[in-house]
Amino acid sequence: VIRVSGDYFTLYGVPPALGRALRPDEAEEGHNHVVVLSWGFWQQHFGGDRGVIGRKLTLDNEDYEIVGVASAGFMDFFSRRVDLWTPITFKPTDFADNRRTNEFLSFVGRLAPGMTVQRAQAAMHALAAQLRAAYPNSYAPDWDLQVTALSVEAARNLRSGLLLLLGAVAFVLLIVCANVANLQLARTAAKARDVAVRVALGASPRRLVRHLLTESLTLAATGGALGLLVAVWGVPALLSLTADSLPPTAHVGLDARVLVFALVASLGTGLLFGLAPAIQVARADLHETLKEGGRAVGQRSSLALRRALVVTTVALALTLLVGAGLLIRSFGRLVDVDPGFKPDHLLTFNVTLPSAKYPNDTVRFGVLQRLNTAIAAAPGVVSAGGTTNIPFGGNWSTASFNVEGYQVPANAPMPWGDIRTVTPSYLPTMGVPLIAGRQFTDADRNGAPGVCIVDQEMVRRFWPNADPIGKRITFNSLTDSSIQWIQVVGVVGHMAHEGLDAQKRVQVYFSLAQNVRPFLGFTVRTAGDPLGAVGAVRAAMQSVDPDLPLAGIDTMDHLIEQSMGGRRFAMLLLGAFAVLAMILASIGLYGV
């Protein structure tokens, strides 16, 4: 489920397939119990029933009225696995000053007529300047608002891979062109006497060039057609290897533009690399050709060019092989990166407590604590813990904060990093090493002094030459008379969160008892196969609340593997092109 503003669908300009979209007034509390279904969810759970509008759907133990069904082709930009959209609502407490720098919303907007991205960026610069001036303790001097075109944002993570793919394709195409030119030169030399006889019988140079180019274009067109047949089969196979690496809005497949490009590339290649041999034949010396039987026709220049083409094809193929080898080596190093915890035998899933059934923090904490205890005692389970953000799970939470005694350098950002709420058993379950201090205990409860655990990256940046235990941070402004300080009681190793090669951010952990959340991602260490323990874990949860579902069941090993999908795809693709290049170069050499 994704919660969105009331004009979300209107913004994209995609009308619903059935019913209506959400309305702006439905973002108000009391009017927000409406839902729009995705096309897939409608087909799977309602059999495409057109009478679904007006029916009720239970979400978090509350009834929501179905008001619409999204069109079949609509894919949410921010997530590819969306079943339902409901309105997002805010409470007055959501706008408190200590939450001003919380970052959890994704924005998309449509420019007004005549407005450019550059002008919109200038307006955002001005707005950011107003916010910095109004709230100097919340925003760093360099804090800003950035505007990016949606098309650019969609391809941000793919750009380098696409350029790499384009370069590999260009190399293979050059090898093919060199092969075609070399073979054409060889064929031309072999039948030089035949061509000379035709000239002697009255054939004009223009007619000879046209004849030879026709042969070259026929070969190129035949190769292009066969290539398209391979592409029809190969593109789905490639997409199956990288489906999770593509943005939700990406539609990859063969269309008219691909067919036109293939046609132009094929005919252009045949024309360009068949022209030189044809011109060479047309300019050949008739008397010398007939006298020498065709063996001396352009022999020196032809052999020199053919040798140069052979060198070029081998050089291009070896370049691709070297590039593929380096990428494979880089991928191997990435696989060997220590994530900062032990990913083996870890089962992961998410649990959300419905607010209608669990209305306050005291009740929520009690049931989450019982869930943790019941899951840890399930058969086949070694230990269990909960966190608001599972590593490699696709979500994160960041915020800015103040560090006691730390003076922010001029034009430098405020301290900022990942914020996570965890159960006391979470870090030990993950196998994160304790570097200094202690883990959370049951004494770190609501009403006790606020405590936190930080990672080594936090210590390196803010207390490199001091003992971090006992240091304090706050999310309040330093000018606030009622500052709520949070004391560091432990230091743990840094965990990779978004990717093994992602840039490190500082990580701060809070005790669930002091920072209750209605949702947790559980990590369960098992004695055997993690997926084999799902039944026991589900039974343990149902013993606490039979209505709570397990969402997003996965293993940590699989989550990490998915995070490397883009790299693996690029490695496989470049390796395949490198092997193809060597095969083509070998065929070209053999043919010549």
C-alpha positions in Angstrom: 0.0 0.0 0.0 1.3 3.5 -0.9 -0.2 6.6 0.7 -0.4 9.5 -1.7 -1.8 13.0 -1.9 -5.3 13.4 -3.3 -4.2 14.8 -6.7 -1.6 12.0 -7.3 -3.3 10.3 -10.2 -4.4 13.6 -11.7 -0.8 14.8 -11.7 0.3 11.8 -13.8 -2.6 12.4 -16.2 -3.6 8.8 -16.3 -7.4 8.3 -15.9 -8.6 5.2 -13.9 -9.8 2.2 -15.8 -12.9 2.0 -13.5 -14.4 4.4 -11.0 -12.5 7.5 -10.1 -9.2 8.6 -8.7 -8.5 10.0 -5.2 -9.6 13.6 -4.5 -7.6 16.3 -2.6 -10.3 16.7 0.1 -9.8 13.0 1.0 -6.5 13.8 2.5 -8.4 15.1 5.6 -8.9 12.9 8.6 -12.3 11.2 8.5 -12.5 11.4 4.7 -9.4 9.3 4.0 -10.9 5.8 4.2 -11.0 5.3 0.4 -8.7 3.1 -1.8 -7.8 2.8 -5.4 -6.9 -0.8 -6.6 -4.1 -1.6 -9.0 -5.2 -3.4 -12.2 -3.3 -6.6 -11.1 -4.9 -6.6 -7.6 -8.3 -6.1 -9.1 -7.9 -9.0 -11.5 -6.3 -11.4 -8.9 -8.6 -10.8 -6.0 -11.8 -9.6 -7.6 -11.7 -11.5 -10.9 -12.1 -8.2 -12.8 -15.6 -7.7 -11.4 -16.8 -4.3 -12.6 -19.1 -4.1 -9.7 -16.2 -3.7 -7.2 -16.7 0.1 -6.9 -18.3 0.9 -3.5 -17.3 -2.4 -1.9 -15.3 -2.5 1.3 -11.7 -3.5 1.9 -10.3 -4.0 5.4 -6.9 -2.4 5.9 -5.3 -2.3 9.4 -8.7 -3.4 10.9 -10.5 -0.5 9.3 -12.9 -0.4 6.4 -11.9 1.4 3.2 -14.3 2.0 0.3 -13.1 1.0 -3.1 -13.5 4.1 -5.3 -11.4 3.2 -8.4 -9.2 0.8 -10.3 -6.0 2.1 -11.9 -5.4 1.5 -15.6 -3.7 -1.6 -16.7 -0.6 0.2 -18.0 -0.1 2.5 -14.9 3.0 1.7 -12.9 3.8 3.8 -9.8 7.1 5.6 -10.2 8.2 5.0 -6.7 7.6 1.3 -6.4 6.9 -1.5 -8.9 4.9 -3.7 -6.3 1.9 -1.5 -5.5 -1.5 -3.1 -4.9 -3.4 -0.2 -3.3 -3.3 3.6 -3.1 -4.9 5.4 -0.1 -4.8 9.1 0.9 -2.0 10.3 3.1 -3.0 12.4 6.1 -1.0 14.4 8.7 -1.6 15.2 12.3 -0.5 18.5 13.9 2.3 16.7 15.7 3.8 15.7 12.3 4.7 19.4 11.9 6.6 19.9 15.1 10.0 21.6 14.8 11.9 18.5 15.9 10.5 16.7 12.9 11.3 19.4 10.4 14.3 17.6 8.9 12.7 14.1 8.8 13.0 12.7 5.3 10.4 10.1 4.4 8.3 11.6 1.6 9.0 11.4 -2.2 7.7 14.3 -4.3 6.8 14.6 -8.0 5.2 17.7 -9.6 4.1 18.9 -13.0 5.5 22.1 -14.3 3.1 24.9 -15.3 2.8 25.9 -18.9 5.9 27.9 -19.9 7.8 26.9 -16.8 11.2 25.2 -17.4 13.2 23.0 -15.1 15.7 25.8 -14.7 13.1 28.3 -13.6 11.6 25.8 -11.2 15.0 25.2 -9.8 15.5 29.0 -9.2 12.1 29.1 -7.4 13.2 26.2 -5.2 16.5 27.9 -4.4 14.5 30.9 -3.2 12.2 28.8 -1.1 15.2 27.0 0.5 16.8 30.3 1.3 13.6 31.4 3.1 13.5 28.1 5.2 17.2 28.5 6.1 16.6 32.0 7.3 13.5 31.1 9.2 14.9 28.0 10.9 18.7 28.4 11.1 19.0 25.7 13.7 17.2 23.1 11.6 18.9 23.7 8.2 22.6 23.9 7.4 23.9 26.8 5.4 24.3 24.6 2.3 20.8 23.0 2.6 18.9 23.3 -0.6 16.0 22.0 -2.7 16.8 20.3 -6.0 14.6 19.9 -9.0 15.2 17.0 -11.4 13.3 15.9 -14.5 11.4 12.7 -13.9 13.0 11.1 -17.0 16.5 11.9 -15.7 15.6 10.6 -12.2 14.3 7.3 -13.7 17.5 6.6 -15.6 19.9 7.9 -12.8 20.9 4.4 -11.7 20.9 3.0 -15.2 22.8 5.6 -17.1 26.3 4.2 -16.5 25.1 0.7 -17.3 23.4 1.8 -20.5 26.5 3.7 -21.6 28.5 0.5 -21.0 26.0 -1.5 -23.0 26.1 1.0 -25.8 29.9 0.9 -25.9 29.9 -2.9 -26.0 27.4 -2.9 -28.9 29.5 -0.3 -30.8 32.6 -2.5 -30.4 30.8 -5.6 -31.7 29.3 -3.6 -34.6 32.8 -2.3 -35.5 34.2 -5.9 -35.4 31.3 -7.0 -37.7 32.0 -4.0 -40.0 35.7 -4.8 -40.2 34.9 -8.4 -40.9 32.5 -7.5 -43.7 35.0 -5.0 -45.2 37.8 -7.6 -45.0 35.7 -10.3 -46.6 34.5 -8.0 -49.3 38.1 -7.0 -50.1 39.2 -10.6 -50.2 36.3 -11.6 -52.5 37.0 -8.6 -54.7 40.6 -9.6 -55.1 39.6 -13.2 -55.8 37.3 -12.3 -58.6 39.2 -9.3 -60.0 39.8 -11.1 -63.3 36.1 -11.8 -63.7 35.3 -8.2 -63.1 38.0 -7.2 -65.6 36.4 -9.4 -68.2 33.1 -7.7 -67.6 34.7 -4.3 -68.1 36.3 -5.5 -71.3 32.9 -6.6 -72.5 31.5 -3.1 -71.9 30.3 -3.0 -68.3 30.4 0.6 -67.0 32.1 1.3 -63.6 28.8 2.6 -62.2 27.1 -0.7 -63.1 29.9 -2.7 -61.5 29.7 -0.6 -58.3 25.9 -1.0 -58.2 26.3 -4.8 -58.6 28.9 -5.1 -55.8 26.9 -2.8 -53.5 23.8 -4.9 -54.1 25.7 -8.0 -53.0 27.0 -6.1 -49.9 23.5 -4.7 -49.0 21.9 -8.1 -49.4 24.4 -9.7 -47.0 23.9 -6.8 -44.5 20.1 -7.0 -44.7 20.1 -10.8 -44.2 22.3 -10.4 -41.2 20.1 -7.7 -39.8 17.0 -9.8 -40.2 18.7 -12.7 -38.4 19.8 -10.4 -35.7 16.2 -9.2 -35.1 15.1 -12.8 -34.8 17.7 -13.4 -32.2 16.7 -10.2 -30.4 13.0 -11.3 -30.3 14.2 -14.3 -28.3 17.1 -12.7 -26.5 15.4 -9.6 -25.0 12.9 -11.4 -22.8 15.8 -13.7 -21.6 17.9 -10.7 -20.7 15.0 -8.9 -18.9 14.4 -12.0 -16.8 17.9 -11.6 -15.4 17.4 -8.0 -14.4 13.7 -7.4 -13.8 14.4 -6.1 -10.3 17.1 -3.7 -11.5 14.9 -1.7 -13.8 12.8 1.3 -12.6 9.1 0.6 -12.3 8.3 2.8 -15.3 10.8 1.2 -17.7 9.2 -0.6 -20.7 11.8 -2.5 -22.6 11.0 -4.3 -25.8 11.2 -4.3 -29.6 9.1 -1.5 -31.3 9.1 0.4 -34.5 12.0 2.6 -33.5 14.2 -0.5 -32.8 13.2 -1.9 -36.2 14.1 1.3 -38.0 17.4 1.6 -36.2 18.3 -2.0 -37.1 17.3 -1.4 -40.7 19.4 1.8 -40.9 22.4 0.2 -39.1 22.3 -2.9 -41.4 21.9 -1.0 -44.7 24.4 1.7 -43.6 27.0 -0.9 -42.6 26.5 -2.7 -45.9 26.7 0.5 -47.9 29.7 2.0 -46.0 31.9 -1.1 -45.9 31.0 -2.4 -49.3 31.7 0.9 -51.0 35.5 0.8 -50.7 35.9 -2.6 -52.4 33.5 -1.6 -55.1 35.3 1.6 -55.9 38.6 -0.2 -55.8 37.3 -2.6 -58.5 35.9 0.2 -60.6 39.3 2.0 -60.6 41.4 -1.2 -61.4 43.8 -1.2 -64.4 42.1 -3.3 -67.0 45.3 -4.2 -68.9 47.3 -5.2 -65.8 44.4 -7.2 -64.4 43.9 -9.3 -67.5 47.7 -9.8 -67.9 48.3 -10.9 -64.3 45.2 -12.9 -63.9 43.9 -10.6 -61.1 46.7 -11.3 -58.7 48.2 -7.8 -58.9 45.1 -5.8 -58.7 45.6 -3.3 -55.8 47.7 -6.0 -54.2 49.9 -3.9 -51.9 47.2 -1.4 -50.8 44.6 -4.2 -50.5 46.8 -6.4 -48.4 47.8 -3.5 -46.1 44.2 -2.5 -45.6 43.1 -6.1 -44.9 45.9 -6.6 -42.4 44.9 -3.4 -40.7 41.3 -4.6 -40.4 42.5 -7.9 -38.9 44.5 -6.0 -36.3 41.5 -3.8 -35.6 39.1 -6.7 -35.0 41.4 -8.5 -32.7 42.2 -5.3 -30.8 38.5 -4.5 -30.3 37.7 -8.1 -29.2 40.6 -8.0 -26.7 39.4 -4.6 -25.4 36.0 -6.0 -24.6 37.5 -9.1 -23.0 39.7 -6.9 -20.8 36.7 -4.8 -19.8 34.7 -7.9 -19.0 37.5 -9.3 -17.0 37.8 -6.1 -14.9 34.1 -6.0 -14.3 34.1 -9.6 -13.2 37.0 -8.9 -10.9 35.2 -5.9 -9.5 32.0 -7.9 -8.9 34.1 -10.6 -7.1 35.5 -8.0 -4.8 31.9 -6.6 -4.2 30.7 -10.1 -3.3 33.6 -10.4 -0.8 32.7 -7.1 1.0 31.8 -7.7 4.7 28.2 -6.3 5.2 29.0 -5.8 8.9 26.7 -8.6 10.1 26.1 -12.3 9.5 23.6 -12.7 6.6 23.4 -16.5 6.6 20.4 -18.3 8.2 18.4 -15.0 8.5 14.7 -14.8 7.7 13.1 -11.4 7.3 9.5 -10.1 7.2 7.5 -7.1 8.2 4.7 -6.7 10.7 2.4 -3.6 11.0 0.0 -3.1 13.9 -3.4 -1.6 12.9 -4.0 1.6 14.8 -7.7 0.8 15.3 -6.8 -2.3 17.3 -3.6 -0.9 19.0 -4.4 2.7 19.5 -1.4 3.9 21.7 2.3 3.3 22.3 1.8 1.3 25.5 -0.4 -1.3 23.8 1.8 -1.4 20.7 5.0 -1.9 22.7 3.4 -4.7 24.7 2.3 -6.7 21.6 5.6 -6.1 19.8 7.5 -7.4 22.8 5.2 -10.5 23.0 5.7 -11.1 19.3 9.5 -10.9 19.7 9.4 -13.3 22.6 7.1 -15.8 20.9 9.0 -15.8 17.6 12.3 -16.3 19.4 10.9 -19.4 21.2 9.5 -21.0 17.9 11.0 -24.3 16.9 14.1 -24.0 14.7 14.6 -20.3 15.7 17.9 -19.4 17.4 17.1 -15.7 18.1 14.8 -12.9 16.8 14.9 -9.1 16.7 13.0 -6.2 15.2 14.0 -3.0 13.5 12.2 -0.2 11.7 14.5 -0.6 8.6 15.7 -4.0 7.5 19.1 -3.9 5.7 18.7 -4.3 1.9 15.0 -4.2 2.4 14.5 -1.1 0.1 13.6 1.5 2.8 15.5 3.7 5.2 14.9 6.6 7.5 17.3 9.6 7.9 17.3 12.7 10.0 19.6 15.6 11.0 20.6 16.0 14.7 22.9 18.0 16.9 25.9 16.6 18.7 26.8 18.1 22.1 30.1 20.0 21.9 30.4 19.7 18.1 30.6 22.9 16.1 29.4 22.6 12.6 32.1 23.9 10.2 31.2 26.9 8.0 29.2 25.8 4.9 29.1 22.2 6.1 25.9 20.2 6.6 24.6 19.4 10.1 25.2 15.9 11.5 22.9 13.6 9.5 22.5 9.9 9.1 20.3 6.8 9.4 17.9 6.6 12.3 16.6 3.1 13.4 14.5 1.9 16.3 15.3 -1.7 17.4 14.4 -4.3 20.0 17.2 -5.2 22.5 17.8 -8.5 20.7 18.1 -7.1 17.2 21.8 -6.2 17.0 22.9 -9.6 18.6 20.6 -11.5 16.2 22.1 -9.8 13.2 25.6 -10.6 14.5 26.7 -7.0 14.6 29.9 -6.8 16.8 29.7 -4.7 20.0 32.8 -2.4 19.9 32.3 -0.5 23.2 29.7 0.0 25.9 26.6 -2.2 26.1 23.5 -3.3 24.2 20.0 -2.1 25.0 18.4 -3.7 28.1 14.9 -3.8 29.5 15.9 -0.9 31.8 15.9 1.4 28.7 12.2 1.9 28.9 9.8 4.8 28.6 10.4 7.3 31.3 14.1 6.4 31.7 16.9 8.7 30.4 17.0 8.6 26.6 19.8 6.3 25.3 21.1 5.3 21.9 23.8 3.1 20.3 25.9 4.4 17.4 28.1 2.8 14.8 31.8 3.2 14.2 31.3 5.6 11.4 29.6 8.0 13.9 32.6 7.7 16.2 35.0 8.3 13.4 33.3 11.5 12.3 32.5 13.2 15.6 34.6 11.6 18.4 37.7 10.3 16.7 40.0 11.0 19.7 37.5 10.6 22.5 35.6 8.0 24.4 32.1 8.0 22.7 30.3 6.4 25.7 28.5 9.1 27.6 28.4 11.5 24.7 25.0 13.1 23.9 23.0 14.0 20.8 19.6 15.7 20.4 17.0 16.3 17.7 16.0 19.5 19.3 17.4 23.0 18.4 20.3 23.9 20.6 18.5 27.1 21.5 15.5 25.2 22.8 15.2 25.7 26.6 13.8 22.1 26.9 16.5 20.1 25.1 16.0 16.4 25.3 19.5 14.9 25.3 20.1 11.3 24.3 23.1 9.5 25.7 25.4 7.1 23.8 25.6 3.8 25.7 27.2 1.6 23.1 29.2 1.5 19.9 28.6 -1.3 17.2 30.1 -2.0 13.8 28.8 -0.3 10.7 26.2 -2.3 8.7 25.8 -2.0 5.0 22.2 -1.1 4.4 21.3 -0.1 0.8 24.2 -1.9 -1.0 27.6 -3.4 -0.4 29.1 -0.5 -2.3 26.9 2.3 -1.0 28.4 5.4 0.6 28.6 5.1 4.4 26.2 7.1 6.5 26.4 7.3 10.3 23.9 5.0 12.0 22.0 5.7 15.3 19.9 3.1 17.0 17.1 3.7 19.6 15.4 1.3 21.9 11.9 0.4 20.9 10.7 0.9 24.5 11.7 4.6 24.3 10.6 5.2 20.6 7.6 3.0 19.9 6.6 2.4 16.3 3.5 0.7 14.9 5.6 -1.4 12.5 8.7 -3.5 12.7 10.8 -5.6 10.3 11.7 -8.8 12.1 15.0 -10.6 11.5 15.0 -14.2 12.6 18.2 -16.4 12.9 17.4 -20.0 12.3 19.2 -23.3 12.8 18.4 -24.5 9.3 16.9 -23.2 6.1 15.3 -19.8 6.9 12.3 -20.4 4.7 11.7 -23.7 6.4 11.0 -21.9 9.6 8.2 -19.7 8.2 5.4 -22.0 9.3 6.7 -22.1 12.9 7.1 -18.3 12.9 3.6 -17.7 11.6 2.2 -20.1 14.3 4.1 -18.1 17.0 2.7 -14.8 15.7 -0.9 -16.2 15.6 -0.5 -17.3 19.2 -0.2 -13.5 20.0 -2.6 -12.1 17.4 -4.2 -14.5 14.8 -5.0 -11.5 12.5 -1.5 -10.2 12.0 0.0 -11.2 8.6 3.7 -11.7 7.7 4.5 -9.3 4.8 7.6 -9.3 2.6 8.9 -12.7 3.6 12.5 -13.2 2.3 16.0 -14.3 3.3 18.8 -11.9 3.9 21.0 -13.8 1.5 18.4 -13.2 -1.3 18.0 -9.5 -0.4 21.8 -9.0 -0.7 21.8 -10.9 -4.0 19.0 -8.7 -5.3 21.0 -5.5 -4.4 23.7 -6.7 -6.7 21.4 -7.4 -9.6 22.4 -4.4 -11.7 26.1 -5.2 -11.3 25.6 -8.8 -12.1 23.5 -8.0 -15.2 26.2 -5.6 -16.5 28.9 -8.2 -15.9 26.9 -11.0 -17.6 26.0 -8.7 -20.5 29.6 -7.4 -21.1 31.0 -10.9 -20.7 28.5 -12.2 -23.3 29.4 -9.4 -25.7 33.1 -10.0 -25.2 32.7 -13.7 -26.0 30.6 -12.8 -29.0 33.3 -10.4 -30.2 36.0 -13.1 -30.0 33.8 -15.5 -31.9 33.1 -12.9 -34.6 36.8 -12.0 -34.8 37.7 -15.7 -35.1 35.1 -16.2 -37.8 36.4 -13.1 -39.7 40.0 -14.3 -39.6 39.0 -17.8 -40.7 36.8 -16.4 -43.5 39.6 -14.1 -44.8 
